[in-house]
Each structure stands twice: as structure tokens, then as C-alpha cells.
């Protein structure tokens, strides 16, 4: 609990049996977390079993995709505050408090992995990936320069915290199922006039496995294009009410 508000940690997982036990055990040492929710997103290994054994509550989401898993986890979580993190061990539990303290002044607090002094040796934040995130973040920032004047340096960082009230406001505007869900959350919060603050977090080498979205240049380029399209659509094609996908009603 943090200042009389319950806190849930949400971890999306797809075949993360190498790391999930260590991640859950590390974050269980964080005293402000009331529960840890691991989303089994069609895992074909023992991720769910290991997560439950480590003390997490496991929920299943059959709709594939990073965004689908995060939304399912946030919906299933019980906390007044939701903290999102990866299952690969690249983020540290000690940084949770950084995100929580700024929620007194914002509806969403973003972590950024682009502060060079906070990136550990061996972390998956090579030159092109780092500056690609900075470029995309500055594009998003420029799009909302008026009226929000945000300050961003990263659009792909999962490690973030938001209030339940913010989630309720932005959920009707969320439709991405893949990695573009990350900047879409930011855009949706800005559309709803929620304040967003960004703070540096430690970014470490993965404990195991490989990134599903940024392990090769081709995947990085594909992810970047999807993010760019999402930011452009949210700013210039969704003025006012959210725009549903073709054939779907809100």
C-alpha cells in the first residue's frame, strides 16, 4: 500500500519460464506492492506454474499480444494504483517507489530507459534503439506541445505507473494489441488531459530469453513504424471521441 492506496504490479508474460520466478520474487520484496498479477498470454511453457509458485496471481489472456496482456492484467488487478513491468528481469524493484511518489502530481508516471547513466552494461539499449525511442518520444511530445507541453524521451518503456481513475478514462481509447500499445497509452492519457511525468529508471541486461519486438533491426523497424502510425492517428485522426476499429462499435 502507498499512502492509503493499494498497489498492484502487472507483468505480461509469453514463454518466460527462464525469468518469471526471479522477477516475481524480486518484486515481492517491494513493501508497497499489495499483489503481483502475471498475465499468461498463451504461454506454451511453465511460466504460469513458476509464477504461481513464486507468489503471483496468474490470469489468462487468450488474445495474443503485449497490449492485450497488459490490458487484461490491469483489468484483473485489484489495486488503486497499477504498476506495469516486464517479465524479463530488465527492471529493478527498487525503482517502484520512484514511480509511486510522482503519482501525487500526475495520472501516469513513465519510466525512461534512455538516461545513459542508468543503463547497465549488456542491456538491450543499443545506439539505434535508444535514439529511435528518443526520436519517437520527441515526435509524440511535439504532437501534444499544445496544450499539454509534455516532456518525453522514451515511448517503449513498459515500466510505468498509473491510477485506476486514469485507466478508466483511457480504456475506451485503447485498441492496439502489440508494442504500439505503449505509446497509445501515453497518447490516450494526453487526449483525456491527464498529466504524465517521466522519470529515469535502471535498465538492466535481460535475465534470459530474447525481446519479442527489438532483438533484430527488422523487428525494431517494424515496431517503430507501428508506433509512428499510432501516434499520428491518435493526434490527427482521433480528435474528440475515440475512433473504433472498422466494423467495431465503442
Secondary structure, DSSP 8 states (H G I E B T S, - for coil): -BTTB-EEEEEEESS-TTTHHHHHHHHTT-TT-SEEEEEE-S-SSSHHHHHHHHT-EEEE--S-SHHHHHHHHHHH---SEEEEE-SSS-S-GGGHHHHHHHTTS-SEEEEES--GGGB-TT-S--HHHHHHHHHHHHHHHHHTTTTT----S-S----EEEEHHHHHHHGGG----STTHHHHHHHHHHHTT--EEEEE--B---SSS--SSSSSHHHHHHHHHHHHHHHHHHHHT--SS----TT---
